[in-house]
Every structure is written in C-alpha cells, then in structure tokens.
Amino acid sequence: MYLKYLSISQYKNLSSKVYDFDANINCFIGDNGKGKSNILDAIYNLSFGKSYFNTVAVQNIQFGKDYYLIEGRYDREDRELKILSAIKKGQKKILKKNGKIYDKISDHIGLIPTVIISPADRNLILEGSDTRRKFMDGVIGQINSVFLQKIIDYNKVLIQRNSLLKFFYLNNTFDSNTIDVYNNQLVDRSQTIFEKRKEFLENFIPVFKKFYNYISEKNENVSLNYESHLTYDSHISLLEKSIKKDRILQYTSTGIHKDDINFFLGKNPIKKFGSQGQQKTFLIALKLAQLEFLKNQTGKSPILLFDDAFDKLDQNRVTQIISLVDKKSFGQIFITDTHEERTLKALKKLKSSFEIHKLI
C-alpha cells in the first residue's frame, strides 16, 4: 500500500497543497520554516487521526482560519482507499474512511502502518518514562487492537482511582471496599499489558541491535532494558502494600503505568554518555526496528516518514542508512532535508525510483 495523492488545506502553515507521489521515495527539499515537517505530519495524521508533534487538534488549524482538512488516497492492492482527517473550531474531530466516519478513532489504528523518524524523537532519550511507554504501546497497538483497548481502559481506571485517593485525602476519609473495586479493575488489565510489553521487547531488541550495528558498522555496543514493578511482584500485592503511601501522595504509585525502557551505550545511559550522532543513530535504529516489527506482524511494509534525515550524522552513517533504504523490504518513504545537493548525492546511489518536491 502506498500514498498516491495528498491534499492539505489550512494545516499549520500550509494554506493549500496538493501532491501526487512516487510509490517508492519522495523527498521534500527547502529551507527551515517552509512546511516540510508539516507535510509529513499531515501524512502521519491520516494514519493515526492526530498530529505527531501537537496532539491538541485545534492548534493545528492555520492561524486565522476555522478548520483544517487533509485528504489522502492510497493504492491498496489495486483498490483505492480514501482517508479524510478534519476539524472545525467548536466541533468534534472527524476521521473518515471511504466516506464513512469512524465512531472511535482507535478503530483506525493499524489500517495504515506508519513509522516516523523525527528530531522530536530525542524526547525518547531526554524525557521521562511516559514518553518511552507511549512509544512501546504505540508500536504494539498498531498490530493489536485488544492491547490498545486495554491500555485505554487501564488509564481510565487509573484516573478514577487517583481521583478517589484525592477525595479521601481532602475529606479525611477512606473506604477500602471502593479501593478494592478499582484495584481489581487495574489488575484485570495490567498483567496482560505487562506480558505483551515483555514479549514485544524480547522480539524487538535483537532487531534494534541489528540495525544499530549496521548503521554504526559494529563500532559500538547498545542495549535496551525493560523495567517494571510487575517483574518482582504481583500487581495486587503491590497495590495493597503501597496503599498508605498512595493515600499520602494522592495517586497510584505502583503498576504498569510506571514501566520504563532504559537505553544504554555500552554500560552507560546513552542520555548522558552518547554524542548527538550516537543518539540519532540509536533513535533511527529504534524506528527502523519498529518498521521491521510491524512488517513482520502485518505482512505489510509500513510507510516511513523520515524528517530532517541526515542532520548530525557523519557521511559513513548516512551511507549506511541510504543502503538500507534501497532494500526492497522498505515500503514507501518520505524524506525531508534542507540541503538539496546532499540529498541528491545520496539518492543518486539508489536503484529505487524517487521524486523531489521543492518548497520555495
């Protein structure tokens, strides 16, 4: 499946854009601020019903306008698939597939497997565990709708339990029976989520290492480590042991909502000891592993959105990435770059067809 047509109206700084795309590689070249990343974000929006960079939908409407509208047409096994994503101020966001509005946007996830590599991914290294959990759950959720629903349900129950703890604290009261109801609802979902995350990383880590070793030419050792409270104790036991602490803190301090993935370069955290080039290589390897995982699970080659592709990478690493892109295992690819000469030099080495779109 590939995106053959894209229409963008009043999305961020893009007033009106229409594109016809190559089935293999499409490059957007232009100075910063011309909207290259926003075009990739519009494509991402069609896959997930939201922006990658700003999840508050109305804030993606062009300044001074009342709505945005994005339409994509995909070639899907010789059949056309039409996706429309739109929102008008004061109204509910709309996501349509072949003219029919989705009741739940989560029902759309996985239809168009998509992976984005962006400078914003540095947050996976620099920010807290919530960002890394969302990455892990986002990958699993694209191929497992039951898992995605369990995450949604777990988070709803978690919010309710935290609200109850706050109510108890403010009113100097406590009801263990009501807490037990929420505990049981959390536990009903948490073990499955924990097992799926653990299973995912067991399959994911070797693929990630393979890509990192290829790009770095095996000059560095990297690893991922899954960290979860449930590794050491059952969730119900953890909730019971932490209730006194939770009542004081007014939130749930233990559970799978505290899970994390530790990123290492050698024996040290890459956050503190990795150079910018090593960190970018690490993130690219993560996303390429995500792409291969999705392909293996779905049998489809995901769309790859590669934003600011070659910045902060030495020529050797650029060459290695380009050689990966040229393999037939990749699906349709969208690349942005500010340097036309650098991009053309890299792309001319490819056997695959490509198209250049200049933003002036």
Secondary structure, DSSP 8 states (H G I E B T S, - for coil): -EEEEEEEEEETTEEEEEEE--SSEEEEE--TTSSHHHHHHHHHHHHHSS-SS---GGGGB-TT-SEEEEEEEEEETTEEEEEEEEEETTS--EEEETTEE-S-GGGGTTSS-EEEE-GGGGHHHHS-HHHHHHHHHHHHHTT-HHHHHHHHHHHHHHHHHHHHHHHHHHHT---HHHHHHHHHHHHHHHHHHHHHHHHHHHHHHHHHHHHHHHHHTT-S-EEEEEE-GGGTS-HHHHHHHTHHHHHHHTS--SSGGG-EEEEEETTEEHHHH--HHHHHHHHHHHHHHHHHHHHHHHSS--EEEETTTTTT--HHHHHHHHHHHTSTT---EEEEES-HHHHHHHHTT-SS-EEEEE--
